[in-house]
Amino acid sequence: MVFMEVKDHICDLMVDQFGNYLDQKFLAICNHEQMTQLLMNVISDEHRFMNICVNTHGSRSVQKLLEYLTTADQRRLDISVLKRITLPLTKDPNGHHVIQCCLKLFTFAEKREFVNSVWYIKILSPLEVHQMGNEGLDLPNSTQNHSLSTTSNSCDDYVSRKDSRLVGVPEVERNAVVEEVALVS
């Protein structure tokens, strides 16, 4: 009975300062069918879903929603929308948390599907993508052995490491990748 009242207002609750707490608790008690219905409501409008993901409260609610997606079909539905909005989400701190949550929770194949939708992320190896989800952003790299959290300028380290992975890529494309990475940083 409560589900029928809440399901049509789930998106508003997710971004509300206080409603997001209700939403997060509500997600914990939903069964499989209810969770699928809520997911469909949330992702039905791609623009609205992106706005929820970049909202401070909405980001937390989406991360909790991702934790409660129990089936491959539910995750596939979510990925079908996420892969189209991954790039804008990576440029926003709250959206970035949603992407990190996906990398942490999804299977390797699921991660690859939406990570490959952003062309400049394709320069990461599958092992690096998998480890990003397990370890955060501390990426292994065979050409340079340092992480983003060094004492030197970590943004420069990140860009130079990405630039070193682009050996053999035409200069115009290499500059575009470095510029895109700098924008995300």
C-alpha positions in Angstrom: 0.0 0.0 0.0 2.8 2.4 0.9 4.7 1.4 -2.2 1.8 2.4 -4.5 1.8 5.9 -2.9 5.6 6.3 -3.0 6.6 4.8 -6.4 5.3 7.7 -8.5 7.1 10.3 -6.4 10.4 8.4 -6.0 12.4 10.9 -8.2 11.2 13.8 -6.1 12.1 12.0 -2.9 15.6 11.2 -4.1 16.6 14.8 -4.5 14.8 16.1 -1.4 16.9 17.1 1.6 14.9 14.9 3.9 13.0 12.7 1.4 16.2 11.0 0.3 16.5 9.4 3.7 13.0 7.9 3.3 13.9 6.8 -0.2 17.0 5.1 1.0 15.2 3.2 3.8 12.3 2.4 1.4 14.7 0.8 -1.1 15.9 -1.6 1.6 12.5 -3.1 2.0 11.4 -3.4 -1.6 11.1 -6.9 -3.2 12.5 -7.7 -6.7 9.4 -6.6 -8.6 9.0 -3.4 -6.6 12.7 -2.5 -7.2 12.3 -3.1 -10.9 9.3 -0.7 -11.0 11.2 1.9 -9.0 14.2 1.6 -11.3 12.0 2.0 -14.3 10.5 5.2 -12.8 13.9 6.6 -12.0 15.6 5.9 -15.4 12.5 6.5 -17.7 13.6 10.1 -18.3 17.4 10.2 -19.0 17.7 13.9 -18.4 15.9 13.7 -15.1 18.0 10.7 -14.1 21.2 12.6 -14.8 19.9 15.5 -12.7 19.2 13.1 -9.9 22.8 11.7 -10.1 24.4 15.1 -10.0 22.3 16.3 -7.1 23.9 16.0 -3.6 21.0 14.1 -2.1 20.1 12.3 -5.4 23.6 10.9 -5.8 23.4 9.2 -2.4 20.0 7.8 -3.3 21.1 6.5 -6.6 24.2 4.9 -5.0 21.8 3.1 -2.5 19.6 2.1 -5.4 22.6 0.6 -7.2 23.4 -1.4 -4.0 19.9 -3.0 -4.1 19.9 -4.0 -7.7 19.9 -7.7 -7.3 19.5 -9.1 -10.8 21.5 -8.8 -14.0 18.3 -7.5 -15.8 18.0 -4.6 -13.3 21.7 -3.7 -13.7 21.4 -4.0 -17.5 18.4 -1.5 -17.4 20.5 0.9 -15.3 23.6 0.5 -17.5 21.5 1.2 -20.7 20.9 4.7 -19.4 24.2 5.2 -17.5 26.3 4.5 -20.6 24.7 7.4 -22.4 25.3 9.8 -19.5 28.7 8.6 -18.2 30.7 11.4 -19.6 28.6 14.2 -18.0 28.6 12.3 -14.7 32.4 12.1 -14.7 32.6 15.9 -14.9 30.5 16.4 -11.7 31.6 15.4 -8.2 28.3 13.9 -7.3 27.9 12.1 -10.6 31.4 10.8 -10.3 30.4 9.1 -7.0 27.7 7.3 -8.9 30.2 6.1 -11.5 32.6 4.9 -8.7 29.7 3.1 -7.1 29.0 1.3 -10.4 32.7 0.4 -10.7 32.6 -1.0 -7.2 29.3 -3.0 -7.5 29.0 -4.2 -11.0 30.6 -7.3 -12.6 33.6 -6.9 -14.9 31.5 -7.3 -18.0 28.9 -4.7 -16.8 31.6 -2.2 -15.9 33.2 -2.6 -19.4 29.9 -1.9 -21.1 29.4 1.6 -19.7 33.0 2.5 -19.4 33.6 1.8 -23.1 30.9 4.4 -23.9 33.3 7.1 -23.0 36.0 7.2 -25.6 38.8 8.6 -23.5 38.3 6.0 -20.8 39.0 3.3 -23.4 42.7 4.0 -22.9 42.5 2.1 -19.6 43.2 -1.6 -19.8 40.4 -4.0 -18.6 42.5 -4.8 -15.6 42.8 -1.1 -14.7 39.0 -0.7 -15.0 38.4 -3.7 -12.8 40.9 -2.4 -10.2 39.4 1.1 -10.3 36.2 -0.5 -8.9 38.0 -2.4 -6.3 40.6 0.2 -5.2 39.2 3.5 -6.2 41.4 5.6 -8.5 44.8 4.1 -7.6 45.5 2.7 -11.1 48.3 0.3 -11.9 50.5 1.2 -14.8 53.4 -0.7 -16.3 55.1 2.3 -17.7 55.0 4.4 -14.6 54.6 3.2 -11.0 52.9 5.9 -9.1 49.3 6.7 -8.2 47.0 9.8 -8.3 47.7 10.4 -4.6 51.4 11.2 -4.8 52.8 14.3 -3.2 53.6 16.0 -6.5 50.8 17.6 -8.6 48.5 14.6 -9.0 46.6 16.2 -11.9 49.8 16.6 -13.9 50.8 13.0 -13.0 47.4 11.7 -14.2 47.6 13.7 -17.5 51.2 12.6 -18.1 50.4 9.0 -17.4 47.4 9.2 -19.8 49.6 10.9 -22.4 52.2 8.1 -22.1 49.5 5.5 -22.8 48.8 7.3 -26.1 52.1 6.5 -27.8 51.3 5.8 -31.5 48.0 7.8 -31.4 48.0 10.7 -33.9 48.9 14.1 -32.3 45.5 15.7 -32.8 43.7 12.8 -31.0 46.4 12.7 -28.3 45.9 16.4 -27.5 42.1 15.9 -27.5 42.4 13.1 -24.9 44.7 15.2 -22.7 42.4 18.2 -22.9 39.4 16.0 -22.1 41.2 14.4 -19.1 42.2 17.9 -17.9 38.6 19.0 -18.0 37.5 16.1 -15.9 40.3 16.7 -13.4 
